[in-house]
């Protein structure tokens, strides 16, 4: 629980349009959900994708708010309330949250990672790497949040501005020197990272995703780019030189720009010497290096992690030694060995990620073995990628089972019908459609023969299946292990 703060301190020198009332009132809490408002709260009315906080001003006052920030003030201002008008409430929430929690991002070294694929792996391995090297670290990721080694569940790739700053404040109190954080396009667009001070930003790659929210690919690119636009001149920006949109990300970036890559000229380069199920053998920065991680996409992740560590002041040899001890993030190319059959669980839920995983499997499989892919698409998300996911699965696999993912409010059969439209001509004979995901995984295991590889894609680390607003217990890896190992 934070100590109360003077409202005047919270809003000092911020770009406000109107301030009416006592600015010296004491603020005990910061809320943007009227249902959570308590006596002494500052309520910030944010226009969200589902609800508009401006519709709940009266409720916030009724629950005890003493001050309100809104983009539009009511015609009649309630007495004994301090009213503040701002051009952008969401941005103001981030700036004030940072102040309310004592500017925690200034008291540790915060590194943000953005991109379509690889964010979770990069932040998780950065956290593990720096922990291995003796630092106390914090982690904010899709899978989980960590303060030191203590874990807390995560519900969004990037939490809201209040939650972020509360977590960072807890990390500071716990003695963390570093924090590594996934930065989603939604978070940038919704100003959830406003007020945060990043010492570095990493760009992994960008491909089509989240068009249900951003509507156009260009808008999605601009959202990602916004993170780098906001970096300070004392920060670093580390970008994937092999991604053709990397330079777009740093067009207006004030930070020092560095590059990593396998193919292009870059500050941090690597060459794959061997790619096997036992891991990657790389020549990285002129040093030979072995990692337990598998696949070309993980070579990029390792380069990003290594480059960031060096830019943060770590010595190259010590960094490589610690990096070689690390395992993959949960649900990211995790494999299970059964009776002559290998099962792989991966979070790949975009066309690009699925293609990369299947391309990696193609390089690793035995010549006589088949690839059996179990894949679905989430409901209430970008519908344009559904036929594309099915097409890639068919072209890169010997057998495909299309199934349910997290259907959310949609009917699984309707999602599968849109996926089915992407099956290329001539591939229908080796494609099954099984709506029940558990049954789909079981079927894949039963038709697999010696030397085959089964990929179960889309959900990775998730321990639930979201159906009609209810999260039912469900674990791809658990089912795969049970079926393959009996």
MARMIRO-499283 format. One record per atom (N, C-alpha, C): residue in three letters; x, y, z. Coordinates in pm, whole numbers, plus 50000, padded with zeros to 5 digits. Example, Ala and Ser with C-alpha at 12.3 -4.5 7.8 and 13.67 -1.06 7.14 Angstrom:
! residues 2
ALA513194943150780;ALA512304955050780;ALA513204967050780;SER512854977550708;SER513674989450714;SER512905000350787;
***
This chain:
! residues 486
UNK500854988050000;UNK500005000050000;UNK500885012450000;UNK500675021149902;UNK501475033249894;UNK500975043749993;UNK501915052050041;UNK501535062950131;UNK500755073450052;UNK499785080250117;UNK499015090750046;UNK499945101449990;UNK499535107249877;UNK500305117849814;UNK499435129949789;UNK500055141449791;UNK499355153849762;UNK499035154349612;UNK497785157649579;UNK497375158149438;UNK498235167849359;UNK498595178849420;UNK499395188949352;UNK500745183249306;UNK501315174349389;UNK502585167849355;UNK502405158549235;UNK501265151649231;UNK501005142149124;UNK500815148748988;UNK500245160848988;UNK499915167148859;UNK500845178648822;UNK501825181348906;UNK502725192848883;UNK503395191948746;UNK503295202848670;UNK503935204348538;UNK503415194748431;UNK502255188448455;UNK501665179948351;UNK500775188348261;UNK500635184648135;UNK499835192648040;UNK498325190748063;UNK497755199148148;UNK496335198248182;UNK495575210148123;UNK494335207848085;UNK493545218548023;UNK492775226648126;UNK492175219948223;UNK491365226648326;UNK491625220048460;UNK491795228148564;UNK491885223048701;UNK490915231248786;UNK489945224648847;UNK488935231448928;UNK488805224449062;UNK489085231749171;UNK488975225949304;UNK490305225849376;UNK490325219449491;UNK491485219149578;UNK492525209249528;UNK493675214249487;UNK494725205349436;UNK495635200249548;UNK495375204449671;UNK496205199849784;UNK495545188349860;UNK494485183049802;UNK493815171649865;UNK494725159449865;UNK494535150649963;UNK495375138849977;UNK494815127249894;UNK495675121049815;UNK495265109849729;UNK495815096849789;UNK494895087749820;UNK495265075149883;UNK495405063649782;UNK494665064949669;UNK494665054349567;UNK494565060549429;UNK494945052749330;UNK494825056949191;UNK494015046049120;UNK492865049749062;UNK491985039849000;UNK491465044648865;UNK491255034948773;UNK490575038148647;UNK489365029148627;UNK489105020448724;UNK487905012048727;UNK487045016948842;UNK485875022448812;UNK485025028648915;UNK484635018649024;UNK484605005648991;UNK484214995549089;UNK485274993749197;UNK486514997649167;UNK487604996049263;UNK487855008749345;UNK487185019549310;UNK487395032249379;UNK487035031049527;UNK487885037049611;UNK487635037449754;UNK487775051749803;UNK487535053749932;UNK487645067149991;UNK489055072449969;UNK489155084249908;UNK490455090449885;UNK491075087349751;UNK490305080949660;UNK490845077449529;UNK490895089349434;UNK491895089249346;UNK491905097549227;UNK491415088549115;UNK490275091949055;UNK489715083748948;UNK490065090048814;UNK490665081748725;UNK491015086348591;UNK490065079648492;UNK489265087648423;UNK488275082248328;UNK488965079648194;UNK489165066848163;UNK489855062848041;UNK488855057147941;UNK488995060947815;UNK488145055247709;UNK488795042247662;UNK488185030947699;UNK488735017947663;UNK488085012247539;UNK488495000147501;UNK487924993647382;UNK486534988047411;UNK486264984747538;UNK484974979047575;UNK484084988947647;UNK484654996747736;UNK483875006347817;UNK484565019947820;UNK483775030047855;UNK484275043747865;UNK484125048348010;UNK485265051048074;UNK485245055248214;UNK484425067748238;UNK484195075848134;UNK483415088148152;UNK481955085248187;UNK481505073048160;UNK480125069348191;UNK479965065848339;UNK481075065548413;UNK481015060848551;UNK481535071248652;UNK481475083948613;UNK481965094448703;UNK481145094748832;UNK479835094048820;UNK478965094348939;UNK479255082449031;UNK479475070748971;UNK479765058749049;UNK481075060249124;UNK482065066349058;UNK483355068549122;UNK483225077749242;UNK482445088349225;UNK482215097849336;UNK481485090849450;UNK480475083049414;UNK479685075749514;UNK480575066249595;UNK481595060449530;UNK482485051049598;UNK483625057649675;UNK483725071049665;UNK484695078049749;UNK485795085749678;UNK485705087249546;UNK486725094949474;UNK486725109449521;UNK487915115149542;UNK488025129149585;UNK488515138049471;UNK488995131649365;UNK489465139249249;UNK489225130749123;UNK488955137649013;UNK488665130748887;UNK489435137248773;UNK490055128848690;UNK490675133448566;UNK489865127748451;UNK489455136348359;UNK488645131948245;UNK488985140348123;UNK488665134948006;UNK488875142447882;UNK487725152147858;UNK486545148447905;UNK485355156947896;UNK484745158148034;UNK484595170348084;UNK484005172548216;UNK482495174248204;UNK481745169848306;UNK480285171648302;UNK479905186448308;UNK478705189448262;UNK478235203448261;UNK478185209248401;UNK477755200848497;UNK477695205148637;UNK478735197448716;UNK479665204748778;UNK480745198248853;UNK480335196548998;UNK480355184049045;UNK479985181149184;UNK480915188549279;UNK480345193649386;UNK481125200949486;UNK482015191249563;UNK483055196849624;UNK483995189349708;UNK484805178849631;UNK484765179849499;UNK485565171149414;UNK486515179949333;UNK487775175849321;UNK488715183149236;UNK488595177549095;UNK488255186348999;UNK488035182048860;UNK489205186448774;UNK489715177148695;UNK490855179948608;UNK490535174948468;UNK490715183748370;UNK490495179748231;UNK491845177848161;UNK491965166548094;UNK493195163248022;UNK492845159547879;UNK493775161947788;UNK493525158447648;UNK493535143347627;UNK494345136247707;UNK494445121847692;UNK494545115347831;UNK493425109947878;UNK493385104248013;UNK494285092048028;UNK494355083647924;UNK495175071547932;UNK496645075047952;UNK497125084847876;UNK498505089147890;UNK498745095248028;UNK497765103248074;UNK497875109548204;UNK497935099048315;UNK497165088148299;UNK497165077348398;UNK498575071648413;UNK499255069448300;UNK500615064048306;UNK501585073448375;UNK501505086248340;UNK502405096148400;UNK502175097448550;UNK500925097648590;UNK500595099148732;UNK500895086348809;UNK500655074848747;UNK500955062148814;UNK502435061248846;UNK503265065748753;UNK504695065548776;UNK505055074148898;UNK504475085848907;UNK504745094749021;UNK504185088849151;UNK502985083449145;UNK502325078349265;UNK503145067049329;UNK503785059049244;UNK504575047849295;UNK506055051249309;UNK506375064249304;UNK507735068649334;UNK508735067149222;UNK508255068349095;UNK509125067348977;UNK509995054648982;UNK509385042948997;UNK510195030749014;UNK511075027248894;UNK510635030948772;UNK511445027548655;UNK512745035448648;UNK512845045948730;UNK514095053648738;UNK515075047348837;UNK514565037848918;UNK515375032449028;UNK515925018548999;UNK515635013448882;UNK516245001048834;UNK516465002748684;UNK517064993048619;UNK517324993848475;UNK516254985648403;UNK515364992548335;UNK514214986448269;UNK514484984848120;UNK514354972448070;UNK514534969547928;UNK513224964347872;UNK512764970147762;UNK511514965847699;UNK511794958147570;UNK510964948047544;UNK511114939947423;UNK509804939947346;UNK509844943647219;UNK508644943647138;UNK508894936347006;UNK507814932646939;UNK507894924946815;UNK506724915446810;UNK506484909246696;UNK505364899946685;UNK505684886746755;UNK506864881246729;UNK507264868546787;UNK508574869846863;UNK508734861746966;UNK509994861247039;UNK510054869547166;UNK509034877847190;UNK509084886747308;UNK509234878947438;UNK508394868747455;UNK508394861347581;UNK509724854147602;UNK510224847747496;UNK511504840747507;UNK512614850347545;UNK512664861847478;UNK513754871347503;UNK513704876947645;UNK512534881447691;UNK512494887047827;UNK512724876347933;UNK512184864347910;UNK512364853548008;UNK513834849748018;UNK514484848347903;UNK515894844447906;UNK516794855747957;UNK516414868247930;UNK517184879447988;UNK517084878948141;UNK515874876448191;UNK515684875448337;UNK516524863948393;UNK516464852448325;UNK517224840748372;UNK518724842948361;UNK519144849448251;UNK520574852048230;UNK521134861048340;UNK520464872248364;UNK520984881748464;UNK520864876148606;UNK519864867648629;UNK519774860848758;UNK520944851248774;UNK521274844048666;UNK522404834748665;UNK523714842048692;UNK523784854748647;UNK525014862448664;UNK525044870048797;UNK524064866948884;UNK524114872249021;UNK523284884449050;UNK522494889148954;UNK521664900948977;UNK520264896949025;UNK519654905549103;UNK518244903649138;UNK517434910949032;UNK516454903948972;UNK515764909348854;UNK514254907848865;UNK513554916248791;UNK512104915148777;UNK511754911348634;UNK510574905348617;UNK510104900948485;UNK508634904148470;UNK508264910048356;UNK506864912248320;UNK506664905948183;UNK505944894548179;UNK505804887248054;UNK504414881348037;UNK504174876047917;UNK502894869547887;UNK502644857747981;UNK503704850048009;UNK503554838048091;UNK503394841448237;UNK504274849848288;UNK504224853048431;UNK505004865748461;UNK504714871548577;UNK505504882448630;UNK506334876848745;UNK507574881748757;UNK508434876848865;UNK509124888448933;UNK509224887549065;UNK510014896949144;UNK511084888549210;UNK512314889549161;UNK513324879949201;UNK512914866549142;UNK512744856449227;UNK512254843349182;UNK510814840849223;UNK510204850549292;UNK508794849149333;UNK507904852049213;UNK506904843649189;UNK506084844749069;UNK504684849849099;UNK504144856949000;UNK502744861149002;UNK502204858948862;UNK500954854248851;UNK500374851448719;UNK500204864148639;UNK500144862548506;UNK500004873948417;UNK498784871848328;UNK497964882348311;UNK496764881148228;UNK496864888648097;UNK497824897848086;UNK498034905347961;UNK499524905247929;UNK499854906647799;UNK501264907747762;UNK501894919447837;UNK501204930747840;UNK501654942147919;UNK500504946548008;UNK500664946648141;UNK499564950548230;UNK499184965248213;UNK498154969648287;UNK497774983848282;UNK498834992248353;UNK498765005348332;UNK499795014448383;UNK499935014048535;UNK498805012748605;UNK498855012248751;UNK499534999348796;UNK499144988148736;UNK499724975248773;UNK501214974648741;UNK501604980148626;UNK503024980348589;UNK503844987548696;UNK503414999448732;UNK504185007348828;UNK504155001248968;UNK503034994949003;UNK502964988049133;UNK503974976449136;UNK504034968749025;UNK504984957749016;UNK506424962749020;UNK506694973448945;UNK508054978948944;UNK508444984149082;UNK507494990349152;UNK507764995249288;UNK508094983649381;UNK507374972449365;UNK507664960549446;UNK509044955049412;UNK509424955749284;UNK510754951049242;UNK511844959749306;UNK511624972749306;UNK512584981949369;UNK512714978949517;UNK511564977149583;UNK511574974049727;UNK512274960949756;UNK512224951649659;UNK512854938449676;UNK514344938749642;UNK514824950149594;UNK516244951349564;UNK516634947449422;UNK515654947249329;UNK515974943549191;UNK516804954449124;UNK517824950149052;UNK518664959548977;UNK518164961248835;UNK517474950848783;UNK516984950748645;UNK515534946348641;UNK514824950748536;UNK513494945448505;UNK513414943848354;UNK512884932448310;UNK512754929448168;UNK511274927648136;UNK510804934748036;UNK509374936448016;UNK508964935047870;UNK507944926747845;UNK507344926247712;UNK506534939147691;UNK506654944847573;UNK505904956847539;UNK505044953647416;UNK503754952147437;UNK502854948747327;UNK502424961247250;UNK501934959047129;UNK501434970347049;UNK500224976747116;UNK499404968547182;UNK498244973847254;UNK498704983547365;UNK499744979347435;UNK500234987447547;UNK500745000947501;UNK501435001147387;UNK501925013847333;UNK500745022547290;UNK499825016647216;UNK498675024047164;UNK497805029547276;UNK497695022047385;UNK496845026147497;UNK497605033647606;UNK498835037447577;UNK499665045547667;UNK499935039047802;UNK499935025547805;UNK500195018747932;UNK501635020347977;UNK502545023847882;UNK503955025447920;UNK504325040247936;UNK503335049247929;UNK503605063547948;UNK504225065748087;UNK505265073948091;UNK505895077048219;UNK507005067648259;UNK507195056648185;UNK508245047148219;UNK509575051348156;UNK510645048648227;UNK511985051748177;UNK512685038748141;UNK512925036648012;UNK513595024547964;UNK515055027647934;UNK515955018847980;UNK517375020547945;UNK517665014047810;UNK516735005647764;UNK516934999247635;UNK515664993247581;UNK515604992147447;UNK514474985947381;UNK514974976147276;UNK514304964647263;UNK514714954447167;UNK513554951747071;UNK513864951146941;UNK512884947746838;UNK513244934146780;UNK512304924546790;UNK512574910946742;UNK512214909446594;UNK511004912946556;UNK510514911446418;UNK509094916846413;UNK508544918046292;UNK507134921846281;UNK506504914946161;UNK505364908446189;UNK504554902246085;UNK503094904946120;UNK502184901146032;UNK500764904046053;UNK500244897646182;UNK499644905746267;UNK499004900946389;UNK498164912246447;UNK497214908746529;UNK496384918446601;UNK495644928346510;UNK495344924146387;UNK494614933246298;UNK493154934646342;UNK492674925846430;UNK491354927646489;UNK491304940446570;UNK492444944346628;UNK492524956446709;UNK493024968346627;UNK494134966546557;UNK494764977946487;UNK494134980946351;UNK493374971346297;UNK492654972746169;UNK493574971846047;UNK494694978846048;UNK495614978145934;UNK497014974345982;UNK497784968345893;UNK499154964645925;UNK499994977045953;UNK499734987745880;UNK500475000145900;UNK500255005646041;UNK499005004946088;UNK498705009746223;UNK499435001246327;UNK499534988246300;UNK500244979046389;UNK501734982646393;UNK502314985446276;UNK503714989546269;UNK503935002546347;UNK503045012146327;UNK503165025146394;UNK503105023546546;UNK502275014146593;UNK502175011846738;UNK503505006646793;UNK504084996846724;UNK505374991546767;UNK506455002446761;UNK506415010146654;UNK507395020946635;UNK507305031246747;UNK506085033246800;UNK505865042946907;UNK506725040247030;UNK507005027547055;UNK507865024147169;UNK509265029947150;UNK509815028547028;UNK511165033547002;UNK511195048746990;UNK510095054546943;UNK509995069146937;UNK510145075147076;UNK509695067647178;UNK509695072947315;UNK510975070447393;UNK511925062847337;UNK513175060447409;UNK514015073247418;UNK514685075047530;UNK515515086747550;UNK516885085447484;UNK517605096347474;UNK518915096347408;UNK519975088747487;UNK519685085947615;UNK520635078347697;UNK520385063347689;UNK519365059147612;UNK518995045047601;UNK519625038747477;UNK519465025347464;UNK519865018547341;UNK518645012247276;UNK518685011547143;UNK517675004347065;UNK518394993346990;UNK518034980847017;UNK518684969246955;UNK517674962646862;UNK517954962846730;UNK516954958346633;UNK517474946846547;UNK516544938746499;UNK516864927346414;UNK517144932246271;UNK518414932346233;UNK518804937746102;UNK518254929445987;UNK517874916946011;UNK517364908345905;UNK515874910045881;UNK515204917845965;UNK513784920845942;UNK513704933545856;UNK512984932745745;UNK513014943845649;UNK512354956645701;UNK511634955745811;UNK511004967745867;UNK511744973045990;UNK512894967346019;UNK513634971246139;UNK513994986046139;UNK514484991046023;UNK514915005046019;UNK513745014746034;UNK512545010345994;UNK511345018646013;UNK511125021146162;UNK511395010946242;UNK511165011946387;UNK511975023246451;UNK513145025946397;UNK514035035646462;UNK514205048546382;UNK513275051146290;UNK513355063346208;UNK513415076046293;UNK512625076446399;UNK512555088446484;UNK513115085846624;UNK513955075746634;UNK514475071546764;UNK515665080146806;UNK515615085046929;UNK516705093346982;UNK517795084747047;UNK517475072147073;UNK518435063247139;UNK519545058947043;UNK520635053747098;UNK521715048247017;UNK521235034946957;UNK521355033446825;UNK520815021846756;UNK521915011546728;UNK521614998946765;UNK522504987646737;UNK521704976746667;UNK522394968046595;UNK521704957746517;UNK522274943846547;UNK521394933746535;UNK521824919946544;UNK521274912446423;UNK521944901646382;UNK521444894246266;UNK522284882146231;UNK521704873546149;UNK522404861846097;UNK522884864045954;UNK522174873045883;UNK522434874545739;UNK522984888245702;UNK522544898445769;UNK522934912245735;UNK524144916745817;UNK524754927645772;UNK525804933945851;UNK525184938945980;UNK525834936046092;UNK525234939546221;UNK526324940846327;UNK525974947446437;UNK526904948846550;UNK527104935646622;UNK526054927446623;UNK526104914346688;UNK525664903946585;UNK526594895446543;UNK526304885746436;UNK526564871546484;UNK525874862146419;UNK526094848046449;UNK525974839946322;UNK526574828046325;UNK526454818546216;UNK526084805146277;UNK525074798646219;UNK524644785646271;UNK525584774846218;UNK526274768046308;UNK527174757046271;UNK526424743746271;UNK525484742346365;UNK524654730246370;UNK523334733446438;UNK522264727946383;UNK520924729646439;UNK520324715746456;UNK520224711146580;UNK519744697546606;UNK518814697646727;UNK518174686246753;UNK517304685246870;UNK518084686547000;UNK519384684746993;UNK520224686647112;UNK520514701447138;UNK520214710047039;UNK520414724347056;UNK521134730746938;UNK521484743346956;UNK522164751146853;UNK523654752146882;UNK524454750246777;UNK525884752746785;UNK526144764846697;UNK526574775846759;UNK526734788546688;UNK528164793546694;UNK528504801246593;UNK529674809946603;UNK529104823846628;UNK529234828546750;UNK528604841146791;UNK529684850946832;UNK529744862146762;UNK530754872346793;UNK532154866146797;UNK532424857146697;UNK533724850546678;UNK534044840246787;UNK533064836846868;UNK533244826546970;UNK532304814946939;UNK532764802446952;UNK531874791046936;UNK531054789347063;UNK529794786047043;UNK528844786447155;UNK527764776047133;UNK527414768647238;UNK526344758747229;UNK525194762647321;UNK523974761747268;UNK522774764847346;UNK521814753147342;UNK521034751647448;UNK520004741247451;UNK518804744947364;UNK518714757547327;UNK517594761947243;UNK517744756447102;UNK516614754847033;UNK516584748246902;UNK516024757746797;UNK516574757646676;UNK515984764446563;UNK516574778146533;UNK516464781946404;UNK517004794746361;UNK516364806446434;UNK515054805446460;UNK514374816446529;UNK514974818646668;UNK515434807846731;UNK516074809446862;UNK517494814746850;UNK518124812846734;UNK519424819146712;UNK519264834346716;UNK518174839246658;UNK517884853646665;UNK517624858046809;UNK516844849946881;UNK516554853447021;UNK517834854047104;UNK518714844347083;UNK519984844147156;UNK520854856147123;UNK520854860046996;UNK521614871946955;UNK521084884447024;UNK519754885747030;UNK519144897347095;UNK519514897847243;UNK519474886347309;UNK519794885547452;UNK521274888747476;UNK522124882847394;UNK523564885247407;UNK523874900047382;UNK523324905647274;UNK523574919647243;UNK523124928947354;UNK521944926147410;UNK521424934547519;UNK522344933747641;UNK522814921747673;UNK523684920247789;UNK524984928147773;UNK525564927447653;UNK526794934947626;UNK526534949847635;UNK525414954347579;UNK525074968647583;UNK524784973347726;UNK524384963947812;UNK524144967247953;UNK525424966348035;UNK526554963647967;UNK527844964248034;UNK528444951048076;UNK527814939848037;UNK528354926848076;UNK529484922647983;UNK530424914848035;UNK531554910047955;UNK531104898647864;UNK531664898147744;UNK531234888747642;UNK531384874147685;UNK532564870447735;UNK532834856447768;UNK531934851647881;UNK531794859847986;UNK530924856248099;UNK529464855148055;UNK529064863847963;UNK527694863647913;UNK527424850747837;UNK528334846747749;UNK528174834547671;UNK528154822247761;UNK528984822247862;UNK529034810847954;UNK527704809148027;UNK527144820248074;UNK525844819648144;UNK524724816348048;UNK524804821647926;UNK523744819547826;UNK523654804847786;UNK524774797947785;UNK524794783747743;UNK524054774747842;UNK523804779647964;UNK523134771548066;UNK521614772748062;UNK521094781747979;UNK519674784947984;UNK518824775647897;UNK517604772847946;UNK516634764747872;UNK515554773747813;UNK514774768147720;UNK513734775947653;UNK512644780247750;UNK511924790947715;UNK510774795347793;UNK509664785047779;UNK508834783947882;UNK507744774247882;UNK506834776047760;UNK506534764947693;UNK505614765447580;UNK506224770647452;UNK507544772447451;UNK508244777147332;UNK509164765847283;UNK508714758747182;UNK509434747347125;UNK509854737447235;UNK508924734447322;UNK509144724147423;UNK508894710547359;UNK509804701147378;UNK509544688347315;UNK509514676847416;UNK508694666847379;UNK508454655147463;UNK508824642947381;UNK509694634347435;UNK510054622147364;UNK509184610647412;UNK508454604747318;UNK507654593047350;UNK508324580547298;UNK507544570347268;UNK508064557747214;UNK508324559447064;UNK509534564247031;UNK509954566446892;UNK509214578046823;UNK508444585546899;UNK507724597146845;UNK508064609346929;UNK508304620746865;UNK508604633146936;UNK507404642546928;UNK507024648047041;UNK505964658047045;UNK506544671647076;UNK506074682047008;UNK506544695747032;UNK505344704747061;UNK505444712547167;UNK504414722247202;UNK504984736147179;UNK504274744247103;UNK504764757747075;UNK503604767647071;UNK503894779747117;UNK502894790447126;UNK502554796446990;UNK503204791946884;UNK503004797746750;UNK501524799846720;UNK501124812346714;UNK499714815546689;UNK499564826146580;UNK500654828446507;UNK500614837246390;UNK501154829446271;UNK500804833146148;UNK501324826046031;UNK502854825446029;UNK503494836546059;UNK504954837046056;UNK505564827746159;UNK505044827846280;UNK505584819246386;UNK505384804546352;UNK504194801146299;UNK503924787246262;UNK504864782546152;UNK505084791246053;UNK505984787745943;UNK507414785445993;UNK507864793946086;UNK509224792646137;UNK509394779746216;UNK508394776446298;UNK508474764146378;UNK508474751846287;UNK507584751846187;UNK507524740346095;UNK508774739346009;UNK509354750545972;UNK510604750245895;UNK511734744445979;UNK511734747846108;UNK512744742346199;UNK512574727346213;UNK511324722846228;UNK511054708546241;UNK511494701146114;UNK511284707245998;UNK511684701145870;UNK513194698645866;UNK513944707745928;UNK515404706245930;UNK515854695346028;UNK515034692846130;UNK515434683846237;UNK514944669446219;UNK513874667646144;UNK513244654346139;UNK514094644346061;UNK513844631646092;UNK514494620846016;UNK513854620245878;UNK514604615445782;UNK514124615245643;UNK512854607245625;UNK512684596745706;UNK511504588145690;UNK510324592745775;UNK510564601945866;UNK509504606245958;UNK508554616345897;UNK507314616145944;UNK506304625745900;UNK506144636746006;UNK505614648045963;UNK505264658946054;UNK503744659746061;UNK503214658446182;UNK501774659346205;UNK501514671846286;UNK500724680946231;UNK500484693846298;UNK499044694846346;UNK498904698246474;UNK497604701146535;UNK497554716046561;UNK496604723046499;UNK496584737746511;UNK495164743046501;UNK494924753946570;UNK493644761046562;UNK493884775946561;UNK492814783746566;UNK492924798446574;UNK491974803446682;UNK492384813646752;UNK491584819146861;UNK490364826846811;UNK489314826346891;UNK488114834046858;UNK488264848546901;UNK487434857346843;UNK487434871646875;UNK488784878046850;UNK489534872746755;UNK490844878046718;UNK490904879246566;UNK492034883546516;UNK492254885946374;UNK491794874146288;UNK490704876146214;UNK490134865246132;UNK490924863146003;UNK491644873345958;UNK492354872345831;UNK493434861645833;UNK493974858545952;UNK495064848845958;UNK494574834345962;UNK493274832245977;UNK492754818545990;UNK493034809845868;UNK492624813845747;UNK492944805545629;UNK494454804545605;UNK495194814945638;UNK496644815045617;UNK497324804845708;UNK496844803945833;UNK497414794145926;UNK497194779945874;UNK495984777145824;UNK495674763845771;UNK496534760745648;UNK496704770845562;UNK497504769045440;UNK498944765545475;UNK499544772945568;UNK500934770445606;UNK501074756645670;UNK500134753145757;UNK500174740045821;UNK500154728945717;UNK499294730345616;UNK499194720245511;UNK500454719345427;UNK500994730745386;UNK502154730845297;UNK503424725945367;UNK503474727445499;UNK504694724145573;UNK504584711145653;UNK503434704145643;UNK503234691945721;UNK502814680545629;UNK502954668345680;UNK502474656645607;UNK501024653545641;UNK500624656945764;UNK499244654745809;UNK498874666645898;UNK497664671745880;UNK497204683245958;UNK495884679846026;UNK495774683846151;UNK494504682846223;UNK494124696946266;UNK493094702446204;UNK492594715646243;UNK491654713846361;UNK491824722046465;UNK491044720146586;UNK490744733546652;UNK490114732946767;UNK489764745046841;UNK490974750146919;UNK491074763246936;UNK492124769547016;UNK491444775047141;UNK491354788147152;UNK490514794647252;UNK489354801147176;UNK488224794447161;UNK487154800147078;UNK486514812747135;UNK486684814647267;UNK486094826247334;UNK484594826947303;UNK484104838147251;UNK482644839347231;UNK482164833247100;UNK483104829147013;UNK482724823746883;UNK482474808546890;UNK481764803646790;UNK481554789246778;UNK482794783046713;UNK483354772446774;UNK484564766246716;UNK484384762146571;UNK483194757246538;UNK482944752546401;UNK483034764046300;UNK482614776046341;UNK482674787646251;UNK484124791646226;UNK484954790946331;UNK486384794046316;UNK487044783746225;UNK486704771146246;UNK487284760446165;UNK486874761446019;UNK485654766145994;UNK485194767845855;UNK486054778445784;UNK486434788945856;UNK487284799345798;UNK488704794245777;UNK489174785645866;UNK490484779445847;UNK490444769945727;UNK489374762145718;UNK489244752245611;UNK489344758545474;UNK488894771145463;UNK488954778045334;UNK490384780045285;UNK491354778845377;UNK492754780645339;UNK493464767945297;UNK492784756545307;UNK493424743945268;UNK493694743945118;UNK494944742545076;UNK495254743044932;UNK494624731244857;UNK494444733144729;UNK493874722644646;UNK494784710244649;UNK494154698744672;UNK494904686344676;UNK495354682144814;UNK495114690644916;UNK495574687645052;UNK494444683045145;UNK493204683445097;UNK492064679845183;UNK492174665445232;UNK492744656545150;UNK492844642445186;UNK493744639745304;UNK494674648745334;UNK495534646645451;UNK495264656945561;UNK494054662245561;UNK493644671845663;UNK492394666845735;UNK492484665945867;UNK491334662345949;UNK490834674746022;UNK489544675146049;UNK488974686146128;UNK488294679946249;UNK488894682346366;UNK488384676846492;UNK488234688546589;UNK487034692546615;UNK486774704446697;UNK487304703046840;UNK487134691246899;UNK487574688847036;UNK489114688247039;UNK489754697947105;UNK491224698947101;UNK491894686747166;UNK491354682147276;UNK491934670447343;UNK491884658347250;UNK490754656547183;UNK490594645247092;UNK491534646746971;UNK491744659246929;UNK492644661746816;UNK494074657646850;UNK494524661046972;UNK495874657447015;UNK495994642147028;UNK494964636047086;UNK494974621447100;UNK495044614646964;UNK494284619846868;UNK494264614046733;UNK495644615046669;UNK496294626546686;UNK497644628346630;UNK498604618046688;UNK498494615546817;UNK499384605846882;UNK499104591546834;UNK497844588846805;UNK497474575146764;UNK497844572046619;UNK497894582246537;UNK498244579646397;UNK499744580946372;UNK500474586346472;UNK501924588146458;UNK502634574746459;UNK503684573846378;UNK504494561746372;UNK505934565146406;UNK506754554846418;UNK508154556746456;UNK508854567146368;UNK509524576846432;UNK510254587146360;UNK509444599646331;UNK508134599246360;UNK507284610846333;UNK507454621646440;UNK507114633946401;UNK507114645246495;UNK505724651346496;UNK505164653246615;UNK503844659446630;UNK504044673646683;UNK503534683446613;UNK503534697246661;UNK502124700846707;UNK502024705346832;UNK500754710646884;UNK500974725646902;UNK500344733446815;UNK500654747846808;UNK499504756546855;UNK499854768446902;UNK498864778846927;UNK498694783147071;UNK498774773547167;UNK498494777147305;UNK499724776747395;UNK500684768347360;UNK501964768447432;UNK501834766647582;UNK502174777347655;UNK502234777147801;UNK500864777447868;UNK499814780947794;UNK498494783047855;UNK497984770447923;UNK497374772248037;UNK496854760948115;UNK495324760948116;UNK494724766848014;UNK493274767748008;UNK492824768147863;UNK491504766147844;UNK490874768547714;UNK489684777647740;UNK489684789047673;UNK488654799447694;UNK487454796647604;UNK486334792447666;UNK485104789247592;UNK483934796847653;UNK483344805847575;UNK482174813547619;UNK482424820847752;UNK483614826447764;UNK483924834347883;UNK484374826348004;UNK484444813047991;UNK484884804548101;UNK486224798148065;UNK487194799048154;UNK488504793148130;UNK488544779148192;UNK488444769048106;UNK488464755248149;UNK489904750248157;UNK490264742448261;UNK491634737148270;UNK491994729248144;UNK493144732548085;UNK493574725747963;UNK495064728347944;UNK495824717747921;UNK497274718947908;UNK497734709947792;UNK498114716247680;UNK498574708647563;UNK499674698647598;UNK500674703547672;UNK501834695047704;UNK501424683247791;UNK500574685747888;UNK500134674947978;UNK499454663847901;UNK498584667547806;UNK497864657647724;UNK498854650247635;UNK499774657647577;UNK500764651647486;UNK501644641547561;UNK502114645347680;UNK502954636547762;UNK502174623747796;UNK500934625447837;UNK500114613847876;UNK499944604247759;UNK499674609647640;UNK499424601147522;UNK500704594747471;UNK501804602147472;UNK503054596947415;UNK503784587547511;UNK503614590047642;UNK504344582047740;UNK503454572147813;UNK502144572347779;UNK501244562247832;UNK500874564447976;
***
